[in-house]
Amino acid sequence: QILKRYLDREEVQSMQRFVQHGRTSTYAHSVNVVKLSYWLNKKFHLNADERALLTGALLHDFYLYDWHENDPSHRLHGFTHPKRALINATADWNLSDRTQNIILRHMFPLTPVPPACREAWLVCLADKVCALAETFHMTEQFFASIKYPYDIKNPRPW
């Protein structure tokens, strides 16, 4: 399993404590982005590097703080969290250039430099779609509407 080494880590599990969109934790959001990125890659036969795609999708928001807290360092969260996530991820793991690009560029166009590989574009798109579904509390309906072929409650094809 590609993501087992990350999912078993306390730091990754700690993302369950932070709210991302609506009632969705940063951890759940990241897993949703993994699922959608994986599905898009398979559905459209994009032949992305699955290790980079899934790892980058899981760690794209690995910034490890609650951005809703009234803290001056969180003011520009949308612009700055990709760099914080990359710093945290590379402190714990040796990541490929593609995986690093996914993490650093997933907020395009809010951050001005676009993704440099198909995997980063996939995660960038999946992140926005998942954020919308989560904000409007429609995650289960969304995954049902695309006929997501894996169990939504325990999806581990990866």
N, C-alpha and C positions, 0 to 999 in steps of 0.2 A: 504494500500500500504506500503510495507516494506521500501522503500527508501524515501518516502515523507518527513520525518523529517530531512533527510540529504539534499535532493535536494533543499529544501526551504531555506536553510541557506546561508547567504551572503558569508561565508568563502568558501563553496563548489562552489557557483556560481563564486567566484573570480578566480577559476581555468581556466575560459574561457579566462583570460587575458594572460596566459602563454602558449607558444608554446611547444609542446611535441615532435612530430615526423613530419617532413615535414611541412605541413601547419595545422596540427591537434593540437588543444588546449589540454591541460592536462585534461580539463573537458570532451571534446569529446572523447579523448582516454579512459578515465575512464568509460564513458558510453558504449563505444565499448566493453571494457573488461567485463562489466556487461552483455551485450547482449550475447557475445560469451560464457561466463561462464554459463549463464542461459541455452542457447541452448545446450551446451555440456552435461550439467547435465540432461536435459530432453531427448535429443536424445539417450543417452547411458544408461538411467535409472540408474544413479549413486546414487540416493537417498541422495544427499548432503543436509546438513542443509541450506535451502534457505536463511534464514535471515543472517546467517554468510557469506554465499557465496556472496550474492548480496551486503551486506554492505562492506565486505572486498574488493570486486572488485571495488566498487565505491571509497573507501578511500585509495586504495593501493598506489596512488601517491599524497596524500594529504600533500605535502611538502611545498606548497605555496610560491614558488619563481621561477624566470626565470633562469633555469640552463645554459642558453646560455650566460648570462651576464658574463663579464670578472671580476669575483670575486673569490679571492683565496678559499673561503669557498665552491665553486661549483666545484673545480678541480676534486674531487673524487665522483662526483654526483652519478654515477652508483652504487658505493659501499655504500654510506652513506644515500641516500634519503629514503630508507625504514625505517630507525630508525627515521628520521625527520618526516616522514609521521605518524608513530606510535605515536610519542610524541604529534604532533598536534591533531591527532584524539582522543587520550585518554585524552587530556586536555579539549576537548569539549563534549565527550560522554563516557559512561560506556560501553565498548565493551567486548564481550565474548572472552574467550581464543582462540577459533577458529578464530574469526575475527582478533584478534591481530596477530596470526600466519600467516594469509593470508598476512597482510600488511608487516610484518617483513621479510617474506621469499619469496616474489614474485620474487626477483631477482636471485634466485638460477639458475644456478651454479656460477654466478658472485660473489654472496655472498656465502660462503662455506657451510653454514648449510642448509640442505634441509627442505622443508615443512614437517610438522608433521601430516597433516590431508588431506583427499581427497579434501576438499574445497580449501585449499592452493595450492595443486597440480593443480587443475583446473584453478585457477586464474594465477598461474605461467605460465601455458601453454597458456592460452588465452592472457595474456599480450604479450608474444613473437609473437604470430600469428598476433595480432592487430598491434603491433609495425612494423612488416614487411609490412603489408598491408598499413599502414599509411605512412611509409617512401617512398613507391613506388606509393603513391597516388592511391591505388587500393581498398580502403575500401568498396565502394559501390559494386564494382565487386565481392569482396570476399563474402560479405553477400548475394549477389544474387546467387553466385555459390553454396553456401551451402543450398540454398532455405530457407533462414531465414524467418520464417513464420509471422513475425511482421513487421509493417511499419517502414522502415529504417529511415524515417524522423522524426517520432514521436513514437518511440518504448517504450511503457510502459506496457508490460504484468506484470511487477513487481511493 
